[in-house]
Structures are given as C-alpha cells and as structure tokens.
Amino acid sequence: HGALHVGVAVADSPLGPYHDPLSGPLVSDPHWAIDASYFLDGETRKQYVLWKIDGNAHRVPSVLKIRELDSSGTHFAEGSVEHQILSSDKPWEHGVVEGPWLLKRGSYYYLFYSVGCFAG
C-alpha cells in the first residue's frame, strides 16, 4: 500500500471533466488521510474540509479533523490550522471513527460519523 491522501478537483459541471488545481494532495498524513467531506457554514459563509486520519490501519487511534478553506474551496484559508474534533477513544467505537459529515441546523452543529471496523 502507498500513502492515502485527500485531494481536490474542480469542474464546470457535476459530470466533469474534473482537474486537480493543486497538482497534488490537499491533506497528507503519515497515518493516511481519507474520508473527506465538505461543509459550508451558511451563516458565516466559511468553507471547511473534514477528514479522517486512518490511525486504525496503523494500530493507533483514528481521529477526525477539520480545517477552514479559502474562498476558492481548493486551498486552506490563510492562517487556518487543522483541529482534531474527535478521536476513537470510546469503547463502543472499537478504535475507529470515520466518514465525518457536518451540518448546521439553527444554532447547533451536528457531526455524523461511522464507528467500528468491517474487517475482523
């Protein structure tokens, strides 16, 4: 296995064709970055990318992270930093958190995610 990364691609239509404006990954990590999703805060108009660090594939805790994007949605916002928002630290998660999906309803943010592992 090679390293796994989060990329970004853009197109003029949902049907493509897509191209990579970065010519490389948006997010990289030694424990692999996967399961990216996008969130737009309708109130602040700020854009974010969420992703999983695939720690369970490396026998360390998996974590979910978030970082603000710039107005293009293809680069990180200047001065932004990644934040760890969740870790697989609960027994019922079986060492795995993944597939983050964030939404806002009213004044609350809701994070949906999957837990557990399909193999073993």
C-alpha positions as CSV (number, residue, x, y, z in Angstrom):
1,H,0.0,0.0,0.0
2,G,1.1,3.5,-0.8
3,A,0.1,6.5,1.3
4,L,-3.5,7.7,1.1
5,H,-4.3,11.4,0.8
6,V,-7.2,13.8,0.4
7,G,-7.3,15.6,-3.0
8,V,-9.5,18.3,-4.5
9,A,-10.7,18.5,-8.1
10,V,-12.9,21.1,-9.9
11,A,-15.1,21.1,-13.0
12,D,-17.7,23.3,-14.7
13,S,-20.3,20.6,-14.5
14,P,-21.1,17.9,-11.9
15,L,-20.4,15.4,-14.8
16,G,-16.9,16.7,-15.3
17,P,-14.4,16.6,-16.6
18,Y,-12.5,17.3,-13.4
19,H,-9.0,18.6,-12.9
20,D,-6.7,19.0,-9.9
21,P,-5.9,22.7,-9.3
22,L,-3.2,21.7,-6.8
23,S,-1.3,19.1,-8.7
24,G,-1.0,17.1,-5.5
25,P,-2.8,16.3,-2.3
26,L,-4.6,18.9,-0.1
27,V,-4.1,16.8,3.0
28,S,-1.4,14.3,3.8
29,D,-0.5,12.4,6.9
30,P,1.9,9.6,7.8
31,H,-1.2,7.6,9.1
32,W,-3.1,8.4,5.9
33,A,-5.8,11.0,5.3
34,I,-9.2,9.6,3.9
35,D,-12.9,10.1,4.0
36,A,-13.0,13.8,3.2
37,S,-16.2,15.8,3.3
38,Y,-17.1,19.5,2.7
39,F,-19.0,21.9,5.0
40,L,-20.3,25.4,4.2
41,D,-21.5,27.4,7.2
42,G,-24.5,29.2,5.8
43,E,-24.3,31.9,8.4
44,T,-20.6,32.8,8.3
45,R,-20.1,31.6,4.6
46,K,-16.9,29.9,5.7
47,Q,-15.9,26.7,4.0
48,Y,-14.3,23.7,5.7
49,V,-12.9,20.3,4.8
50,L,-13.2,17.4,7.3
51,W,-11.3,14.2,7.1
52,K,-10.2,11.1,8.9
53,I,-6.7,10.2,9.9
54,D,-6.7,6.4,9.3
55,G,-4.9,5.5,12.5
56,N,-6.7,2.2,12.9
57,A,-4.9,1.0,9.8
58,H,-1.6,1.7,11.7
59,R,-2.7,0.4,15.1
60,V,-3.1,3.9,16.6
61,P,-6.3,5.8,17.3
62,S,-8.2,7.2,14.4
63,V,-9.2,10.8,14.5
64,L,-11.4,13.3,12.7
65,K,-10.0,16.7,11.7
66,I,-11.3,19.9,10.2
67,R,-9.7,22.9,8.6
68,E,-11.0,26.1,7.0
69,L,-10.7,26.5,3.3
70,D,-10.2,29.8,1.4
71,S,-12.9,31.3,-0.8
72,S,-12.0,29.1,-3.7
73,G,-12.6,26.0,-1.7
74,T,-9.4,24.4,-3.1
75,H,-6.8,25.7,-0.7
76,F,-6.6,26.2,3.1
77,A,-7.5,29.6,4.3
78,E,-4.5,31.8,5.2
79,G,-3.7,31.4,8.8
80,S,-6.0,28.5,9.3
81,V,-4.9,25.4,11.3
82,E,-6.3,21.9,11.4
83,H,-8.3,20.9,14.5
84,Q,-8.9,17.5,15.9
85,I,-12.6,17.3,16.5
86,L,-13.0,13.6,17.5
87,S,-10.8,10.6,18.5
88,S,-11.7,6.9,18.7
89,D,-11.5,6.9,22.5
90,K,-14.8,5.3,23.4
91,P,-15.1,1.5,23.8
92,W,-18.2,1.3,21.6
93,E,-16.2,2.9,18.7
94,H,-13.8,-0.2,18.6
95,G,-10.8,2.1,17.7
96,V,-12.5,3.5,14.6
97,V,-14.1,6.8,13.7
98,E,-14.6,7.7,10.1
99,G,-16.7,9.2,7.4
100,P,-17.4,12.6,9.0
101,W,-20.4,14.6,7.8
102,L,-21.2,18.0,9.4
103,L,-24.3,20.1,9.2
104,K,-25.8,23.1,11.0
105,R,-29.4,23.5,12.0
106,G,-30.4,26.6,13.8
107,S,-27.5,27.4,16.2
108,Y,-26.3,23.8,16.6
109,Y,-23.7,21.9,14.6
110,Y,-24.2,18.2,14.1
111,L,-21.4,15.8,13.3
112,F,-22.3,12.4,11.9
113,Y,-19.7,9.7,11.7
114,S,-19.3,5.9,11.4
115,V,-17.6,3.7,14.1
116,G,-16.2,0.2,14.2
117,C,-14.5,-1.8,11.6
118,F,-15.9,-4.1,8.9
119,A,-12.9,-6.5,9.0
120,G,-12.1,-8.7,12.0
